[in-house]
Amino acid sequence: MKRRKPTKALERAAREIKDSDEFVEHVANICDRYRREHALDAQAGSAVRRSLQAFRRPAAALVQWLEQAHKQSQVSGERDALNKIAMLQGAPPHAASHSVLEWLAQAERAAARYVEDSKRLPRKSRNAPRIGAQALRATFEHHKLKFSATIAHGTPSSAVSLLCAIARNAGDPSLTPPDAKTSLLESGARPAN
Protein backbone atom coordinates (compact mmCIF):
# COMPACT_ATOMS: atom_id res chain seq x y z
CA MET A 1 0.00 0.00 0.00
CA LYS A 2 1.43 3.33 -1.06
CA ARG A 3 1.85 5.87 1.73
CA ARG A 4 -0.39 8.88 1.25
CA LYS A 5 0.79 12.39 1.91
CA PRO A 6 -1.06 14.10 4.77
CA THR A 7 -3.55 16.76 3.82
CA LYS A 8 -2.75 20.41 4.44
CA ALA A 9 -5.32 20.47 7.24
CA LEU A 10 -3.64 17.55 9.03
CA GLU A 11 -0.18 19.03 8.55
CA ARG A 12 -1.42 22.40 9.89
CA ALA A 13 -3.01 20.71 12.92
CA ALA A 14 0.23 18.86 13.64
CA ARG A 15 2.41 21.95 13.19
CA GLU A 16 0.19 23.92 15.58
CA ILE A 17 1.24 21.44 18.26
CA LYS A 18 4.91 21.17 17.28
CA ASP A 19 6.55 22.76 14.26
CA SER A 20 8.78 19.83 13.41
CA ASP A 21 9.06 17.75 10.25
CA GLU A 22 9.71 14.65 12.35
CA PHE A 23 6.51 15.22 14.35
CA VAL A 24 4.48 15.78 11.15
CA GLU A 25 5.95 12.58 9.70
CA HIS A 26 4.98 10.64 12.84
CA VAL A 27 1.44 12.03 12.63
CA ALA A 28 1.27 11.05 8.95
CA ASN A 29 2.37 7.50 9.86
CA ILE A 30 -0.34 7.36 12.54
CA CYS A 31 -2.84 8.50 9.92
CA ASP A 32 -1.76 5.72 7.54
CA ARG A 33 -2.15 3.11 10.28
CA TYR A 34 -5.54 4.58 11.24
CA ARG A 35 -6.63 4.35 7.58
CA ARG A 36 -5.68 0.64 7.40
CA GLU A 37 -7.38 -0.17 10.71
CA HIS A 38 -10.50 1.77 9.71
CA ALA A 39 -10.72 -0.26 6.49
CA LEU A 40 -10.30 -3.50 8.46
CA ASP A 41 -13.00 -2.42 10.93
CA ALA A 42 -15.45 -1.89 8.08
CA GLN A 43 -14.55 -5.20 6.43
CA ALA A 44 -14.78 -7.14 9.69
CA GLY A 45 -18.23 -5.80 10.51
CA SER A 46 -19.65 -6.67 7.12
CA ALA A 47 -17.95 -10.10 7.14
CA VAL A 48 -19.48 -10.91 10.53
CA ARG A 49 -22.93 -9.81 9.34
CA ARG A 50 -22.61 -11.93 6.17
CA SER A 51 -21.46 -14.93 8.18
CA LEU A 52 -24.32 -14.60 10.66
CA GLN A 53 -26.83 -14.23 7.82
CA ALA A 54 -25.44 -17.43 6.28
CA PHE A 55 -25.82 -19.18 9.66
CA ARG A 56 -29.36 -17.92 10.23
CA ARG A 57 -30.91 -19.38 7.08
CA PRO A 58 -30.17 -23.08 7.71
CA ALA A 59 -30.52 -22.66 11.48
CA ALA A 60 -34.02 -21.24 11.07
CA ALA A 61 -34.94 -24.06 8.68
CA LEU A 62 -33.58 -26.69 11.08
CA VAL A 63 -35.43 -25.12 14.02
CA GLN A 64 -38.63 -25.24 12.02
CA TRP A 65 -37.97 -28.88 11.04
CA LEU A 66 -37.24 -29.94 14.64
CA GLU A 67 -40.34 -28.12 15.91
CA GLN A 68 -42.42 -30.00 13.32
CA ALA A 69 -40.88 -33.28 14.43
CA HIS A 70 -41.76 -32.59 18.05
CA LYS A 71 -45.28 -31.29 17.36
CA GLN A 72 -46.47 -33.91 14.90
CA SER A 73 -48.05 -37.21 15.82
CA GLN A 74 -46.03 -40.41 15.78
CA VAL A 75 -46.62 -40.95 12.05
CA SER A 76 -45.06 -37.77 10.64
CA GLY A 77 -42.10 -37.91 8.29
CA GLU A 78 -40.09 -35.55 10.47
CA ARG A 79 -40.67 -37.69 13.56
CA ASP A 80 -39.73 -40.88 11.70
CA ALA A 81 -36.56 -39.24 10.35
CA LEU A 82 -35.61 -38.01 13.82
CA ASN A 83 -36.16 -41.51 15.25
CA LYS A 84 -34.00 -43.06 12.49
CA ILE A 85 -31.19 -40.58 13.22
CA ALA A 86 -31.38 -41.38 16.93
CA MET A 87 -31.42 -45.11 16.21
CA LEU A 88 -28.34 -44.84 13.96
CA GLN A 89 -26.52 -42.97 16.74
CA GLY A 90 -27.54 -45.59 19.27
CA ALA A 91 -29.45 -43.03 21.35
CA PRO A 92 -33.03 -43.08 22.56
CA PRO A 93 -35.48 -41.19 20.31
CA HIS A 94 -35.48 -37.40 20.90
CA ALA A 95 -32.64 -37.69 23.43
CA ALA A 96 -30.59 -34.74 22.24
CA SER A 97 -33.04 -33.12 19.85
CA HIS A 98 -34.73 -31.02 22.55
CA SER A 99 -31.47 -29.42 23.66
CA VAL A 100 -30.34 -28.98 20.05
CA LEU A 101 -33.67 -27.33 19.26
CA GLU A 102 -33.34 -24.95 22.21
CA TRP A 103 -29.73 -24.09 21.36
CA LEU A 104 -30.45 -23.52 17.67
CA ALA A 105 -33.47 -21.35 18.43
CA GLN A 106 -31.44 -19.23 20.87
CA ALA A 107 -28.50 -18.97 18.49
CA GLU A 108 -30.74 -17.98 15.57
CA ARG A 109 -32.46 -15.29 17.65
CA ALA A 110 -29.10 -13.96 18.90
CA ALA A 111 -27.72 -13.84 15.35
CA ALA A 112 -30.82 -12.02 14.13
CA ARG A 113 -30.60 -9.53 17.00
CA TYR A 114 -26.89 -8.87 16.35
CA VAL A 115 -27.43 -8.34 12.62
CA GLU A 116 -30.30 -5.92 13.23
CA ASP A 117 -28.44 -4.04 15.99
CA SER A 118 -25.29 -3.73 13.92
CA LYS A 119 -27.27 -2.19 11.05
CA ARG A 120 -28.92 0.43 13.28
CA LEU A 121 -26.27 1.34 15.83
CA PRO A 122 -22.78 2.70 15.18
CA ARG A 123 -20.10 0.39 16.47
CA LYS A 124 -18.30 1.82 19.46
CA SER A 125 -15.72 -0.93 19.80
CA ARG A 126 -13.64 0.01 16.79
CA ASN A 127 -9.92 -0.66 16.61
CA ALA A 128 -8.87 2.35 14.54
CA PRO A 129 -9.50 5.06 17.21
CA ARG A 130 -7.93 2.90 19.93
CA ILE A 131 -4.80 2.19 17.90
CA GLY A 132 -4.58 5.81 16.74
CA ALA A 133 -4.90 7.02 20.34
CA GLN A 134 -2.17 4.67 21.56
CA ALA A 135 0.18 5.78 18.78
CA LEU A 136 -0.60 9.45 19.39
CA ARG A 137 0.07 9.08 23.12
CA ALA A 138 3.43 7.43 22.36
CA THR A 139 4.27 10.18 19.85
CA PHE A 140 3.49 12.90 22.38
CA GLU A 141 5.69 11.14 24.94
CA HIS A 142 8.49 10.67 22.39
CA HIS A 143 8.46 14.37 21.50
CA LYS A 144 8.14 15.34 25.20
CA LEU A 145 4.84 17.15 24.63
CA LYS A 146 2.19 17.68 27.26
CA PHE A 147 -0.51 15.07 26.72
CA SER A 148 -4.01 16.09 27.69
CA ALA A 149 -7.26 14.37 26.71
CA THR A 150 -9.74 16.97 27.87
CA ILE A 151 -12.52 19.07 26.46
CA ALA A 152 -12.73 22.29 28.48
CA HIS A 153 -15.57 24.73 27.80
CA GLY A 154 -16.28 23.06 24.48
CA THR A 155 -12.66 23.36 23.32
CA PRO A 156 -10.84 20.05 22.84
CA SER A 157 -7.21 19.64 23.86
CA SER A 158 -4.53 19.43 21.21
CA ALA A 159 -4.39 15.62 21.41
CA VAL A 160 -8.17 15.32 20.98
CA SER A 161 -8.17 17.76 18.05
CA LEU A 162 -5.24 15.98 16.40
CA LEU A 163 -6.87 12.53 16.75
CA CYS A 164 -10.04 13.92 15.12
CA ALA A 165 -7.96 15.43 12.31
CA ILE A 166 -6.16 12.11 11.82
CA ALA A 167 -9.51 10.30 11.62
CA ARG A 168 -10.92 12.78 9.09
CA ASN A 169 -7.77 12.54 6.96
CA ALA A 170 -8.00 8.73 7.11
CA GLY A 171 -11.59 8.76 5.85
CA ASP A 172 -13.42 8.43 9.18
CA PRO A 173 -15.51 11.59 9.64
CA SER A 174 -17.59 9.90 12.36
CA LEU A 175 -15.00 10.30 15.16
CA THR A 176 -16.27 13.08 17.40
CA PRO A 177 -14.20 14.92 20.04
CA PRO A 178 -15.95 13.05 22.92
CA ASP A 179 -15.20 9.72 21.19
CA ALA A 180 -11.61 10.80 20.61
CA LYS A 181 -11.31 11.83 24.27
CA THR A 182 -12.60 8.41 25.37
CA SER A 183 -10.13 6.61 23.09
CA LEU A 184 -7.26 8.74 24.35
CA LEU A 185 -8.18 8.15 27.99
CA GLU A 186 -8.49 4.41 27.41
CA SER A 187 -5.11 4.37 25.66
CA GLY A 188 -3.46 5.31 28.94
CA ALA A 189 -5.36 2.84 31.09
CA ARG A 190 -3.20 0.12 32.50
CA PRO A 191 -4.49 -3.44 32.01
CA ALA A 192 -5.86 -5.09 35.15
CA ASN A 193 -3.72 -7.87 36.56
Sequence and secondary structure as in RCSB ss.txt:
>XXXX:A:sequence
MKRRKPTKALERAAREIKDSDEFVEHVANICDRYRREHALDAQAGSAVRRSLQAFRRPAAALVQWLEQAHKQSQV
SGERDALNKIAMLQGAPPHAASHSVLEWLAQAERAAARYVEDSKRLPRKSRNAPRIGAQALRATFEHHKLKFSAT
IAHGTPSSAVSLLCAIARNAGDPSLTPPDAKTSLLESGARPAN
>XXXX:A:secstr
       HHHHHHHHHH   HHHHHHHHHHHHHHHHHHHHHHHHHHHHHHHHHHHHHHHHHHHHHHHHHHHS TT
 HHHHHHHHHHHHHT  TTTTHHHHHHHHHHHHHHHHHHHHHHHHS  S  HHHHHHHHHHHHHHHHTT      
EETTEE HHHHHHHHHHHHTT TT  HHHHHHHHHHHT     
